[in-house]
Structures are given as C-alpha cells and as structure tokens.
Amino acid sequence: MVKAVRVHKHGGPEVLIFEDVEVAAPGAGQLRVRHHAIGINYIDTYFRMGMYPSPVGMPFVAGNEAAGEVVAVGPDVKDFKVGDRVAYVVGLGAYAQERLMPAERAVKIPDGISYEQAAGMMLKGMTAQYLLNRTFKVGKGTTVLMHAAAGGVGQILCQWANHLGATVIGTVGNKEKGELAKAVGCHHVIYYRDEDFVARVKEVTGGKLCDVVYDGIGKATFPGSLDCIRPLGMFVSFGSASGQIDAFNINILQTKGSLFATRPTLNTYVAKRDDLVATANDLFNVVKSGVVKIPVNQRYALKDAVKAHQDLEARETTGSSILLP
C-alpha cells in the first residue's frame, strides 16, 4: 500500500482525500515509479471539479506530472531500467507516493536537473516549448502578450521568449507579481486590476499591437485579448483559469483583422514519442544552460494537497508548486 490523493466526487479542494491505495506489479510496457516530487498544475483543478472528465472514471488519483525513480520494470520495456531518474506528464495518477505508468510516456532526467525542477516544469515547460516554437514561431522582432506573466507557465514563457528575441508584455495582478515578471524578462508590465490592458498594449506598442497573445486566463481576458493583436496575428488560448471562453461568432476574427485563433493542448503536440522526447530535451537544454530558470516557489506535503489547491485557486502562488511525498 502507498499513500495517494484521490477524488471520489467532483467539487472544491476539500474533495481531495489522502488515503491508502494499492499499486500492482508493472505489466507489459509499464514502469513502477517512486515519486520524489509531484507537480501541481491548474489543469488538476479542472479534473477535480469535473470541468474535464476523468478518463479512468471515479475514484481517481489526481495529478498529471511528477518526477521520480524507476523501482520496477514490466515486460517488453527496453529503454528504462531500475534506478533510472524519470519525469513525465500523463493523464491522472501523479498525486501518489508510487504509481504505474506507460514507459513510452516517461523521459529520462539528465544530470544537472533535480527531481524538484523536473516535477515543476514538465507540463508547464513543455507547454511553453510548443507554444513558442510550434504554435507560433517566436523570434527576433516578435511582440508577445503574456497573461498571468508571474504564473508557472508565464514565468517560463517570459524567460524563453525574451531569449528568443521577443519584446515581452505581461499582465499581472499586483506589484509583487509585477516585480517577478520583470525579473523573468517582461519588458512591459500591465497591472490588469488597475489598468485597461487593451489600452496599455496600444500605448506600449505605439498602436502596432502584438503578433501573438498567449492567454491562459480565458473568460476574463476574452475578447479583450483579440483587441491586442495586429491584423493576421494569432490568439493562443491555452488555459481557463477564470472560466472557459463561451462559444463566439467566428466572424469576430474577421472584423478584428483576419486573426488566427487556436486552443492547443500539450497532449496533441507530444502524442508521438519522438515529439515528446524532442520537446522534453529542448526544455532540459534551456534549463541546464541557465536561459530558463524553474522557480519552485511553493512546496507542500502530499497530505496537504487541499491547501495547495486552495492557494492555487486563490492566485496566491507564483512560479511552480510541488507536492513532496
């Protein structure tokens, strides 16, 4: 038996139950992993609330991301052995001391990357990788708007976009988060609670607007985000921290400048193992080089997952948060 955090019914943070679960021996193509650190992400709250359906039914062990060591290897696994340090993003099952998982979804953690860093960056960091390099190719001369610039994905996006040569505009909720955003590469900070972010973007860009907006907030920032984008620019909606964007008349994209809009997800971009490994390795390389730092700013015991979700949803966290089993 191992300890895990399970959801038996949908609801608020209080439905996260710390309890014993059985973990079987690994089957064909599986690894048994003993976690050293577990990532906390906003998507975890969507599954907990029922906004996203659980692919394994109820009850389910929460969490999508963790890092640990391989303690057992199932038949037909060739690329991993007991003792390997691995990290992953997999649908559900991470809030546990140990788990089974498909070997094809694990990646080896290179020397120079800690378990805590890996757990704090796999989902957020690989998300940043594909958003900046594949969804919209950011480079020298690109102007980007990052909502929630001091958040977990936001801080990684800002550092990486800055490194790629972009002008980075970020929105934040308060002065403390504004200082964080500046420290990670935001050239211009907008305080969305005190300022009209659309007006400020127009002012900062001299009316030229942005090439791309990365929006993990959702309902509260739409459709204002569209008014920050130059003609033929792109709106990238990758999260719904304030609620999901309601269905809208697609003609709005025409009237605001023949805009492109997409709702990407990491699962699609790393569905093929080759893409998963390439995305993870690109992330590991920029972190090892020092270009991108992974700020693990909140640590909670696994048994305190309720508190972790309360803090996350109250927007009291910055950077990455992890659970320690």
Secondary structure, 3 states (H helix, E strand, C coil): CEEEEEECCCCCHHHEEEEEECCCCCCCCEEEEEEEEEEECHHHHHHHHCCCCCCCCCCEECCCEEEEEEEEECCCCCCCCCCCEEEEECCCCCCECEEEEEHHHEEECCCCCCHHHHHHHHHHHHHHHHHHHHHCCCCCCCEEEECCCCCHHHHHHHHHHHHCCCEEEEEECCHHHHHHHHHCCCCEEEECCCCCHHHHHHHHCCCCCEEEEEECCCHHHCCHHHHHEEEEEEEEECCCCCCCCCCCCCHHHHHCCCCEEECCCHHHHCCCHHHHHHHHHHHHHHHHCCCCCCCEEEEEEHHHHHHHHHHHHCCCCCCEEEEEC
